[in-house]
Amino acid sequence: MNTRRELLRRAVAASALWPWAQLSLAQAPAAADAPRFVLVILRGGLDGLTAAPVIGDPAFAEARGALAQFAGEPLPLQGPFALNPLLPQLHGLYGRGEMAVLHAVGLPYRERSHFDAQQVLESGGSRPHEITTGWLGRALAARGGNAPAIKAVALETAVPLVLRGPVDVDTWAPSTLPEPGAELVTRLEMLYRDDPALAQALARARGLRAEPGMAEGLSGRSGAGRNAAQALAAKAAEFLQRGSQVAVLEMGGWDSHANQAAPNGATSNNLRTLDAALAALYQGLQAGGLWQRSVVLVATEFGRQVGINGTQGTDHGSGGAAFVLGGAVRGGQVISDWPGLATKDRFEGRDLRITTDLRAVWRGILGQHLQVPRAALDATVLPGSAGLPRLDLLRS
């Protein structure tokens, strides 16, 4: 006779054959009127001065050289700030008061290693590897009292560090594996019919099929990558409609050491992809009636150096830009204590100086939007951040 352990083993084996990922059933779905939060991680170090050029800074043109030229006119924001012309959808959200730009932002870490900077970005610590769980993972269970745990999904093959913590997290990712045959599906249904948990897991897995072409990857260096990013963003919106309250997805390829200004180069195509993916996320959340209570944060591990390098790109830096969008966002503004781009104003003479700690952005979203208590933010979620200033990010 098959034991339950053997049935579970077979379930895992069967899921490996399935061209879609199963989700855990650990947390109850969020209420329809609960706030939603999406974190988009840009891995590789987005150049904030390319994404959001500060064309009104007196030192901008000279400091940036060839990178001060764009594929079209920069899209105006308030004051000296602008948006790259390859981000028209984001600019539209800004114009409707649903997107804010954060500039000269960054982390306490300053040493320019991708691996260490990403560890700090996801762990929420002050130094690499001092914390081994994620700030968002710790926040999921930090509301205390009778508040239910926050249900989250990572649109990746494994739970990213930022979501690791005391609460189980769902994962979903597309696959290139072939469709299972009808006979296999029938056999699995018969095998699981006397076990409600396994039967429910199988039924749920069958409802999470990947869209064709979604396994192309999220690098924006091709049309296929752009389509995949849009499809994944739309899938994130679908999960939030089904009851997840938090979603995390990522996009790689932002390490721009060479040919950064090429009209069809990696950076330009990544910007087009980011704009298209965020538009798809907006459309999905709007169609599901969730946009007005949603916040989307787009962040990267560090910015780039101000000056152009010898291969027409930029090297690892410190300060950069982030975006906050959503119907719950107090948009139409640029939030920045702008330090200036003159050499004397830069960090170590080369980087955009950080004047806003990215952890203050997280605190605002977690505290105001997801109702994580301040005591938990101070003690366990973002230790060491209690003295950071409050940012006015969200609508009251």
C-alpha positions as CSV (number, residue, x, y, z in Angstrom):
1,M,0.0,0.0,0.0
2,N,1.3,3.5,-0.8
3,T,2.0,5.6,2.2
4,R,1.2,9.4,2.4
5,R,5.0,10.0,2.2
6,E,5.0,8.0,-1.1
7,L,2.1,10.0,-2.4
8,L,3.8,13.3,-1.6
9,R,6.9,12.0,-3.3
10,R,4.9,11.2,-6.4
11,A,3.3,14.6,-6.2
12,V,6.6,16.3,-6.3
13,A,7.7,14.2,-9.2
14,A,4.6,14.9,-11.1
15,S,5.0,18.6,-10.5
16,A,8.4,18.4,-12.1
17,L,6.7,17.1,-15.3
18,W,4.1,19.9,-15.2
19,P,4.6,22.9,-17.4
20,W,3.4,25.3,-14.7
21,A,4.4,25.7,-11.1
22,Q,2.2,24.8,-8.1
23,L,1.5,27.3,-5.4
24,S,1.5,26.4,-1.7
25,L,-1.8,26.6,0.2
26,A,-0.3,28.0,3.4
27,Q,-2.1,31.3,3.6
28,A,-5.7,32.3,3.1
29,P,-6.4,34.7,0.2
30,A,-6.4,38.4,0.9
31,A,-9.7,40.2,1.0
32,A,-10.7,41.9,-2.2
33,D,-10.3,45.4,-0.6
34,A,-6.9,44.7,1.0
35,P,-4.0,46.8,-0.2
36,R,-1.7,45.3,-2.8
37,F,2.1,45.7,-3.1
38,V,4.4,44.8,-6.0
39,L,8.2,44.9,-5.7
40,V,10.1,45.0,-9.0
41,I,13.8,44.4,-8.6
42,L,16.1,45.6,-11.4
43,R,19.3,43.5,-11.1
44,G,22.6,44.8,-12.4
45,G,22.5,48.5,-11.3
46,L,20.1,50.8,-13.2
47,D,21.7,54.1,-14.2
48,G,19.3,56.6,-12.6
49,L,20.7,59.5,-14.6
50,T,19.7,57.7,-17.8
51,A,16.3,56.6,-16.6
52,A,15.5,60.0,-15.0
53,P,18.0,62.5,-16.3
54,V,18.4,65.7,-14.4
55,I,18.7,67.9,-17.5
56,G,18.4,71.1,-15.4
57,D,21.5,70.5,-13.4
58,P,24.2,72.9,-14.6
59,A,26.8,70.1,-14.6
60,F,24.6,67.5,-16.4
61,A,25.6,67.9,-20.0
62,E,29.4,68.1,-19.4
63,A,29.4,65.4,-16.8
64,R,27.5,62.9,-18.9
65,G,29.0,63.5,-22.3
66,A,27.5,61.3,-25.0
67,L,25.0,60.0,-22.4
68,A,23.4,63.4,-22.2
69,Q,21.8,62.6,-25.7
70,F,18.6,60.6,-25.9
71,A,16.5,58.9,-28.5
72,G,14.0,61.8,-28.5
73,E,13.3,64.7,-26.2
74,P,13.4,63.9,-22.4
75,L,9.9,63.9,-20.9
76,P,9.5,66.7,-18.5
77,L,9.0,66.2,-14.7
78,Q,9.0,68.9,-12.1
79,G,12.0,71.2,-11.6
80,P,15.3,70.1,-13.2
81,F,14.1,66.5,-13.6
82,A,13.0,64.6,-16.6
83,L,12.2,61.0,-17.7
84,N,13.9,59.1,-20.4
85,P,11.8,59.2,-23.6
86,L,11.7,55.4,-23.7
87,L,9.5,55.5,-20.6
88,P,6.3,57.1,-22.0
89,Q,3.9,54.9,-20.1
90,L,5.5,55.8,-16.8
91,H,5.4,59.4,-17.8
92,G,1.6,59.1,-18.4
93,L,1.2,57.7,-14.9
94,Y,3.2,60.6,-13.6
95,G,0.9,63.0,-15.4
96,R,-2.1,61.4,-13.9
97,G,-0.6,61.7,-10.4
98,E,0.0,58.0,-10.0
99,M,3.8,57.8,-10.3
100,A,6.5,59.4,-8.3
101,V,10.3,59.5,-9.0
102,L,12.7,59.1,-6.2
103,H,16.2,60.4,-7.0
104,A,19.6,60.3,-5.3
105,V,18.4,57.3,-3.4
106,G,20.4,54.3,-2.3
107,L,21.4,51.8,0.4
108,P,23.8,52.1,3.3
109,Y,26.2,49.9,1.4
110,R,28.8,51.8,-0.8
111,E,31.3,49.2,-2.0
112,R,29.9,48.6,-5.6
113,S,29.7,44.8,-5.5
114,H,26.6,43.5,-7.3
115,F,26.4,40.5,-5.0
116,D,26.8,42.4,-1.7
117,A,24.6,45.3,-2.8
118,Q,21.8,42.9,-3.8
119,Q,22.1,41.1,-0.5
120,V,21.6,44.4,1.3
121,L,18.8,45.4,-1.1
122,E,16.9,42.2,-0.2
123,S,17.8,41.6,3.4
124,G,17.3,45.2,4.5
125,G,20.4,45.2,6.6
126,S,23.1,47.9,6.8
127,R,25.9,45.6,5.8
128,P,26.1,42.5,3.5
129,H,25.1,39.2,5.2
130,E,24.4,40.6,8.6
131,I,20.8,39.5,8.1
132,T,20.0,36.2,6.3
133,T,16.2,36.8,5.8
134,G,14.4,39.4,3.7
135,W,12.8,42.6,4.8
136,L,9.6,41.9,3.0
137,G,9.6,38.3,4.3
138,R,9.9,39.5,7.8
139,A,7.1,42.1,7.2
140,L,4.7,39.5,6.0
141,A,4.1,38.2,9.6
142,A,4.8,41.4,11.5
143,R,1.4,43.0,11.8
144,G,0.6,41.1,15.0
145,G,-2.6,41.0,16.9
146,N,-5.5,39.5,15.0
147,A,-4.3,40.7,11.6
148,P,-3.9,37.9,9.1
149,A,-0.5,37.1,7.7
150,I,0.1,38.7,4.3
151,K,-0.1,36.2,1.4
152,A,2.8,36.7,-1.1
153,V,3.9,35.2,-4.4
154,A,7.3,35.4,-6.1
155,L,7.2,35.1,-9.9
156,E,10.4,33.1,-9.9
157,T,11.5,29.5,-9.7
158,A,12.6,29.9,-6.1
159,V,11.7,32.2,-3.2
160,P,14.1,35.3,-3.5
161,L,15.9,36.5,-0.4
162,V,13.7,39.5,0.0
163,L,10.7,37.2,0.7
164,R,12.4,34.7,3.0
165,G,11.2,34.8,6.5
166,P,8.8,33.2,9.0
167,V,5.8,33.0,6.5
168,D,5.5,30.5,3.7
169,V,5.6,32.1,0.2
170,D,4.1,30.9,-3.0
171,T,6.2,30.7,-6.2
172,W,5.3,30.5,-9.8
173,A,7.4,30.5,-13.0
174,P,6.8,29.5,-16.6
175,S,8.4,26.4,-18.0
176,T,9.5,25.1,-21.3
177,L,8.5,21.5,-20.5
178,P,5.9,19.9,-22.8
179,E,2.2,19.6,-21.9
180,P,1.4,16.4,-20.0
181,G,-0.8,13.9,-21.8
182,A,-4.4,13.5,-20.9
183,E,-3.8,10.0,-19.7
184,L,-1.2,11.2,-17.1
185,V,-3.5,13.8,-15.9
186,T,-6.3,11.3,-15.5
187,R,-4.0,8.9,-13.6
188,L,-2.9,11.7,-11.2
189,E,-6.5,12.6,-10.6
190,M,-7.4,9.0,-9.7
191,L,-4.3,8.7,-7.5
192,Y,-5.1,11.9,-5.5
193,R,-8.9,11.5,-5.4
194,D,-8.9,10.1,-1.8
195,D,-6.5,12.8,-0.5
196,P,-8.2,16.2,-0.4
197,A,-4.9,18.1,0.0
198,L,-3.2,16.5,-3.0
199,A,-6.4,16.7,-5.1
200,Q,-6.7,20.4,-4.3
201,A,-3.1,21.0,-5.1
202,L,-3.4,19.2,-8.5
203,A,-6.5,21.2,-9.4
204,R,-4.9,24.4,-8.5
205,A,-1.8,23.6,-10.5
206,R,-4.0,22.9,-13.5
207,G,-5.3,26.4,-13.2
208,L,-1.9,28.0,-13.3
209,R,-0.8,27.2,-16.8
210,A,2.0,29.4,-18.3
211,E,1.3,31.4,-21.4
212,P,3.2,30.3,-24.5
213,G,6.5,32.1,-24.9
214,M,6.7,33.2,-21.3
215,A,9.9,31.2,-20.7
216,E,11.9,33.5,-23.0
217,G,13.4,35.3,-20.0
218,L,13.1,38.9,-18.8
219,S,16.2,40.5,-20.2
220,G,14.8,43.3,-22.4
221,R,17.3,42.7,-25.2
222,S,14.8,41.3,-27.7
223,G,11.2,41.5,-28.6
224,A,10.7,38.0,-27.2
225,G,12.1,39.2,-23.8
226,R,9.7,42.2,-23.9
227,N,6.7,40.0,-24.6
228,A,7.8,37.7,-21.8
229,A,8.1,40.6,-19.3
230,Q,4.7,41.9,-20.2
231,A,3.2,38.4,-19.8
232,L,4.9,37.9,-16.4
233,A,3.7,41.3,-15.2
234,A,0.1,40.4,-16.3
235,K,0.4,37.1,-14.5
236,A,1.5,39.0,-11.3
237,A,-1.7,41.1,-11.6
238,E,-3.7,37.9,-12.0
239,F,-2.3,36.5,-8.8
240,L,-3.1,39.7,-7.0
241,Q,-6.7,39.4,-8.3
242,R,-6.9,35.8,-7.0
243,G,-6.0,36.8,-3.5
244,S,-2.3,37.3,-3.1
245,Q,-1.5,40.6,-1.4
246,V,2.2,41.0,-2.3
247,A,4.0,40.0,-5.5
248,V,7.8,40.1,-6.3
249,L,9.3,40.0,-9.8
250,E,12.6,40.9,-11.2
251,M,14.3,41.9,-14.4
252,G,18.0,41.5,-15.1
253,G,20.5,42.9,-17.5
254,W,21.0,46.5,-16.1
255,D,24.8,46.3,-15.9
256,S,25.7,49.0,-18.5
257,H,29.5,49.1,-18.8
258,A,29.5,49.6,-22.6
259,N,27.6,51.3,-25.4
260,Q,24.9,52.5,-23.0
261,A,23.4,55.1,-25.3
262,A,23.0,52.8,-28.3
263,P,19.5,53.2,-29.6
264,N,18.9,49.5,-29.8
265,G,21.4,48.5,-27.1
266,A,20.8,46.6,-23.9
267,T,20.0,49.6,-21.8
268,S,17.6,51.2,-24.3
269,N,15.8,47.9,-24.8
270,N,15.6,47.3,-21.1
271,L,14.0,50.6,-20.6
272,R,11.4,49.8,-23.3
273,T,10.8,46.5,-21.7
274,L,10.4,48.0,-18.2
275,D,7.9,50.5,-19.5
276,A,5.9,47.8,-21.3
277,A,5.9,45.5,-18.3
278,L,4.7,48.2,-15.9
279,A,2.0,49.2,-18.4
280,A,0.9,45.5,-18.4
281,L,0.9,45.4,-14.6
282,Y,-1.2,48.6,-14.5
283,Q,-3.7,47.3,-17.1
284,G,-4.1,44.0,-15.2
285,L,-4.6,45.7,-11.8
286,Q,-6.9,48.3,-13.3
287,A,-9.0,45.6,-15.0
288,G,-9.3,43.7,-11.7
289,G,-10.3,46.7,-9.8
290,L,-7.2,46.7,-7.7
291,W,-5.1,49.7,-9.0
292,Q,-6.5,52.3,-6.7
293,R,-5.3,50.3,-3.6
294,S,-2.0,49.2,-5.2
295,V,1.6,50.4,-4.7
296,V,4.4,49.3,-7.1
297,L,8.1,49.9,-6.1
298,V,10.8,49.6,-8.8
299,A,14.3,49.5,-7.3
300,T,17.8,48.5,-8.1
301,E,20.9,47.6,-6.0
302,F,22.9,50.7,-6.9
303,G,23.3,53.4,-9.4
304,R,26.1,54.1,-11.8
305,Q,29.0,56.6,-11.8
306,V,28.1,60.0,-13.1
307,G,30.8,60.2,-15.8
308,I,31.0,58.1,-18.9
309,N,33.8,55.4,-19.1
310,G,36.1,54.5,-21.9
311,T,33.7,52.0,-23.5
312,Q,30.8,54.5,-23.7
313,G,29.1,53.1,-20.6
314,T,29.0,53.7,-16.9
315,D,30.7,51.8,-14.1
316,H,29.2,50.7,-10.7
317,G,28.2,53.7,-8.5
318,S,26.1,54.6,-5.5
319,G,23.1,56.9,-5.8
320,G,20.4,56.2,-8.3
321,A,16.7,56.4,-9.0
322,A,13.6,54.4,-8.0
323,F,10.0,54.6,-9.0
324,V,6.8,54.3,-6.9
325,L,3.5,54.0,-8.8
326,G,0.0,52.9,-8.2
327,G,-3.5,54.3,-7.5
328,A,-2.6,54.6,-3.8
329,V,0.5,56.7,-4.5
330,R,0.8,60.4,-4.1
331,G,2.3,60.8,-7.6
332,G,3.1,63.6,-9.9
333,Q,6.2,64.5,-7.9
334,V,9.9,64.0,-7.7
335,I,11.1,63.2,-4.2
336,S,14.7,64.2,-3.9
337,D,17.1,66.2,-1.8
338,W,19.2,66.8,-4.9
339,P,23.0,67.0,-4.2
340,G,24.2,68.2,-7.6
341,L,26.4,66.6,-10.2
342,A,29.5,68.8,-10.0
343,T,32.6,66.8,-9.2
344,K,32.8,68.4,-5.7
345,D,29.3,67.3,-5.0
346,R,29.8,63.6,-5.9
347,F,30.5,60.8,-3.5
348,E,34.2,60.1,-3.8
349,G,34.3,62.5,-6.7
350,R,32.5,60.0,-9.0
351,D,29.1,58.9,-7.8
352,L,25.7,60.6,-7.4
353,R,25.6,61.2,-3.7
354,I,22.9,59.4,-1.8
355,T,20.7,61.8,0.1
356,T,17.6,59.5,0.7
357,D,18.0,56.0,2.2
358,L,16.0,53.5,0.3
359,R,14.9,52.0,3.6
360,A,12.9,55.1,4.3
361,V,10.9,54.3,1.2
362,W,10.3,50.7,2.4
363,R,9.2,52.0,5.8
364,G,6.6,54.3,4.2
365,I,5.1,51.6,2.1
366,L,5.1,48.9,4.8
367,G,3.8,51.2,7.5
368,Q,1.3,53.3,5.7
369,H,0.2,50.8,3.0
370,L,0.5,47.3,4.5
371,Q,-0.1,48.5,8.1
372,V,3.1,47.0,9.6
373,P,3.4,48.4,13.1
374,R,6.2,50.9,13.7
375,A,7.6,48.9,16.6
376,A,8.0,45.9,14.3
377,L,9.7,48.1,11.6
378,D,12.2,49.3,14.1
379,A,12.9,46.0,15.8
380,T,12.8,43.2,13.3
381,V,11.7,44.3,9.8
382,L,14.2,47.1,9.2
383,P,16.5,47.2,12.3
384,G,18.7,50.3,12.4
385,S,16.2,52.4,10.3
386,A,14.2,54.0,13.1
387,G,15.8,57.4,12.7
388,L,15.2,57.8,9.0
389,P,12.8,60.6,8.0
390,R,9.2,59.8,7.0
391,L,8.5,60.2,3.3
392,D,5.1,61.4,2.0
393,L,4.6,58.7,-0.6
394,L,1.0,57.6,-0.3
395,R,-2.5,59.2,-0.5
396,S,-4.1,59.6,2.9
